[in-house]
Amino acid sequence: MDSEITKIILEAILSVAAILITGYLIPWFKNTIGEDKFAQLVDFTAFAVRAAEQIYTPEQWQAKKAYVLKCVEDKAAEIGLNLSAVEIENLIEGLVNEIKKG
């Protein structure tokens, strides 16, 4: 019974985090880095997430996440963006949520 309650609480926390990421962090990114660079990074990140889904199994989630992080870090540097690992992770999480919804 306790594991069920813990699971429900964890799902609620993740849902709130997803709302905050998509509702606040993505618009903040857009304003901070500019719409053109943001659009490039978002498109590339979505591509990298989908590629990782094809390359790795769900059990390999750590390798999948590392792959996407590295791809997005490289792309951000290529287009002249200096983003922290936390900012990149938040962008990825927001896009993964968007992909799951749509």
C-alpha positions as protocol buffer text, in pm:
chain_id: "A"
residue {
  index: 1
  type: MET
  ca { x: 0 y: 0 z: 0 }
}
residue {
  index: 2
  type: ASP
  ca { x: 284 y: 241 z: 84 }
}
residue {
  index: 3
  type: SER
  ca { x: 446 y: 182 z: -254 }
}
residue {
  index: 4
  type: GLU
  ca { x: 120 y: 273 z: -427 }
}
residue {
  index: 5
  type: ILE
  ca { x: 97 y: 599 z: -233 }
}
residue {
  index: 6
  type: THR
  ca { x: 462 y: 675 z: -307 }
}
residue {
  index: 7
  type: LYS
  ca { x: 403 y: 608 z: -675 }
}
residue {
  index: 8
  type: ILE
  ca { x: 101 y: 840 z: -683 }
}
residue {
  index: 9
  type: ILE
  ca { x: 293 y: 1116 z: -504 }
}
residue {
  index: 10
  type: LEU
  ca { x: 590 y: 1075 z: -739 }
}
residue {
  index: 11
  type: GLU
  ca { x: 363 y: 1092 z: -1044 }
}
residue {
  index: 12
  type: ALA
  ca { x: 201 y: 1410 z: -906 }
}
residue {
  index: 13
  type: ILE
  ca { x: 542 y: 1569 z: -848 }
}
residue {
  index: 14
  type: LEU
  ca { x: 654 y: 1478 z: -1200 }
}
residue {
  index: 15
  type: SER
  ca { x: 334 y: 1622 z: -1344 }
}
residue {
  index: 16
  type: VAL
  ca { x: 386 y: 1951 z: -1162 }
}
residue {
  index: 17
  type: ALA
  ca { x: 749 y: 1960 z: -1278 }
}
residue {
  index: 18
  type: ALA
  ca { x: 638 y: 1901 z: -1637 }
}
residue {
  index: 19
  type: ILE
  ca { x: 389 y: 2186 z: -1615 }
}
residue {
  index: 20
  type: LEU
  ca { x: 653 y: 2420 z: -1474 }
}
residue {
  index: 21
  type: ILE
  ca { x: 906 y: 2323 z: -1740 }
}
residue {
  index: 22
  type: THR
  ca { x: 670 y: 2367 z: -2032 }
}
residue {
  index: 23
  type: GLY
  ca { x: 491 y: 2669 z: -1889 }
}
residue {
  index: 24
  type: TYR
  ca { x: 781 y: 2871 z: -1754 }
}
residue {
  index: 25
  type: LEU
  ca { x: 1123 y: 2740 z: -1851 }
}
residue {
  index: 26
  type: ILE
  ca { x: 1068 y: 2705 z: -2225 }
}
residue {
  index: 27
  type: PRO
  ca { x: 936 y: 3063 z: -2263 }
}
residue {
  index: 28
  type: TRP
  ca { x: 1227 y: 3183 z: -2049 }
}
residue {
  index: 29
  type: PHE
  ca { x: 1472 y: 3005 z: -2281 }
}
residue {
  index: 30
  type: LYS
  ca { x: 1308 y: 3165 z: -2582 }
}
residue {
  index: 31
  type: ASN
  ca { x: 1341 y: 3514 z: -2435 }
}
residue {
  index: 32
  type: THR
  ca { x: 1695 y: 3459 z: -2309 }
}
residue {
  index: 33
  type: ILE
  ca { x: 1862 y: 3313 z: -2618 }
}
residue {
  index: 34
  type: GLY
  ca { x: 1652 y: 3461 z: -2897 }
}
residue {
  index: 35
  type: GLU
  ca { x: 1380 y: 3304 z: -3104 }
}
residue {
  index: 36
  type: ASP
  ca { x: 1594 y: 3194 z: -3401 }
}
residue {
  index: 37
  type: LYS
  ca { x: 1855 y: 3015 z: -3193 }
}
residue {
  index: 38
  type: PHE
  ca { x: 1585 y: 2876 z: -2967 }
}
residue {
  index: 39
  type: ALA
  ca { x: 1396 y: 2735 z: -3266 }
}
residue {
  index: 40
  type: GLN
  ca { x: 1715 y: 2575 z: -3399 }
}
residue {
  index: 41
  type: LEU
  ca { x: 1794 y: 2422 z: -3061 }
}
residue {
  index: 42
  type: VAL
  ca { x: 1439 y: 2297 z: -3005 }
}
residue {
  index: 43
  type: ASP
  ca { x: 1422 y: 2135 z: -3349 }
}
residue {
  index: 44
  type: PHE
  ca { x: 1759 y: 1971 z: -3300 }
}
residue {
  index: 45
  type: THR
  ca { x: 1673 y: 1855 z: -2946 }
}
residue {
  index: 46
  type: ALA
  ca { x: 1349 y: 1696 z: -3064 }
}
residue {
  index: 47
  type: PHE
  ca { x: 1546 y: 1521 z: -3339 }
}
residue {
  index: 48
  type: ALA
  ca { x: 1805 y: 1396 z: -3088 }
}
residue {
  index: 49
  type: VAL
  ca { x: 1534 y: 1269 z: -2851 }
}
residue {
  index: 50
  type: ARG
  ca { x: 1364 y: 1077 z: -3131 }
}
residue {
  index: 51
  type: ALA
  ca { x: 1697 y: 937 z: -3248 }
}
residue {
  index: 52
  type: ALA
  ca { x: 1779 y: 819 z: -2896 }
}
residue {
  index: 53
  type: GLU
  ca { x: 1439 y: 648 z: -2879 }
}
residue {
  index: 54
  type: GLN
  ca { x: 1535 y: 449 z: -3189 }
}
residue {
  index: 55
  type: ILE
  ca { x: 1889 y: 369 z: -3077 }
}
residue {
  index: 56
  type: TYR
  ca { x: 1835 y: 270 z: -2713 }
}
residue {
  index: 57
  type: THR
  ca { x: 1587 y: 52 z: -2527 }
}
residue {
  index: 58
  type: PRO
  ca { x: 1381 y: 186 z: -2235 }
}
residue {
  index: 59
  type: GLU
  ca { x: 1611 y: -3 z: -1998 }
}
residue {
  index: 60
  type: GLN
  ca { x: 1904 y: 196 z: -2134 }
}
residue {
  index: 61
  type: TRP
  ca { x: 1755 y: 527 z: -2019 }
}
residue {
  index: 62
  type: GLN
  ca { x: 2084 y: 650 z: -1872 }
}
residue {
  index: 63
  type: ALA
  ca { x: 2269 y: 596 z: -2200 }
}
residue {
  index: 64
  type: LYS
  ca { x: 1976 y: 751 z: -2387 }
}
residue {
  index: 65
  type: LYS
  ca { x: 1984 y: 1060 z: -2167 }
}
residue {
  index: 66
  type: ALA
  ca { x: 2364 y: 1091 z: -2195 }
}
residue {
  index: 67
  type: TYR
  ca { x: 2340 y: 1065 z: -2575 }
}
residue {
  index: 68
  type: VAL
  ca { x: 2081 y: 1343 z: -2600 }
}
residue {
  index: 69
  type: LEU
  ca { x: 2268 y: 1565 z: -2352 }
}
residue {
  index: 70
  type: LYS
  ca { x: 2590 y: 1532 z: -2554 }
}
residue {
  index: 71
  type: CYS
  ca { x: 2414 y: 1600 z: -2884 }
}
residue {
  index: 72
  type: VAL
  ca { x: 2236 y: 1909 z: -2749 }
}
residue {
  index: 73
  type: GLU
  ca { x: 2550 y: 2041 z: -2576 }
}
residue {
  index: 74
  type: ASP
  ca { x: 2739 y: 2010 z: -2904 }
}
residue {
  index: 75
  type: LYS
  ca { x: 2463 y: 2181 z: -3103 }
}
residue {
  index: 76
  type: ALA
  ca { x: 2431 y: 2464 z: -2849 }
}
residue {
  index: 77
  type: ALA
  ca { x: 2806 y: 2527 z: -2871 }
}
residue {
  index: 78
  type: GLU
  ca { x: 2790 y: 2513 z: -3252 }
}
residue {
  index: 79
  type: ILE
  ca { x: 2527 y: 2788 z: -3270 }
}
residue {
  index: 80
  type: GLY
  ca { x: 2700 y: 2997 z: -3006 }
}
residue {
  index: 81
  type: LEU
  ca { x: 2490 y: 2927 z: -2698 }
}
residue {
  index: 82
  type: ASN
  ca { x: 2650 y: 2887 z: -2358 }
}
residue {
  index: 83
  type: LEU
  ca { x: 2396 y: 2681 z: -2164 }
}
residue {
  index: 84
  type: SER
  ca { x: 2450 y: 2496 z: -1838 }
}
residue {
  index: 85
  type: ALA
  ca { x: 2387 y: 2123 z: -1808 }
}
residue {
  index: 86
  type: VAL
  ca { x: 2080 y: 2199 z: -1594 }
}
residue {
  index: 87
  type: GLU
  ca { x: 1936 y: 2432 z: -1859 }
}
residue {
  index: 88
  type: ILE
  ca { x: 1992 y: 2169 z: -2127 }
}
residue {
  index: 89
  type: GLU
  ca { x: 1834 y: 1898 z: -1912 }
}
residue {
  index: 90
  type: ASN
  ca { x: 1530 y: 2119 z: -1851 }
}
residue {
  index: 91
  type: LEU
  ca { x: 1494 y: 2185 z: -2222 }
}
residue {
  index: 92
  type: ILE
  ca { x: 1515 y: 1814 z: -2296 }
}
residue {
  index: 93
  type: GLU
  ca { x: 1260 y: 1726 z: -2026 }
}
residue {
  index: 94
  type: GLY
  ca { x: 1021 y: 1988 z: -2159 }
}
residue {
  index: 95
  type: LEU
  ca { x: 1050 y: 1856 z: -2511 }
}
residue {
  index: 96
  type: VAL
  ca { x: 1011 y: 1495 z: -2401 }
}
residue {
  index: 97
  type: ASN
  ca { x: 687 y: 1600 z: -2232 }
}
residue {
  index: 98
  type: GLU
  ca { x: 572 y: 1774 z: -2549 }
}
residue {
  index: 99
  type: ILE
  ca { x: 654 y: 1465 z: -2756 }
}
residue {
  index: 100
  type: LYS
  ca { x: 467 y: 1237 z: -2515 }
}
residue {
  index: 101
  type: LYS
  ca { x: 158 y: 1461 z: -2530 }
}
residue {
  index: 102
  type: GLY
  ca { x: 149 y: 1487 z: -2906 }
}
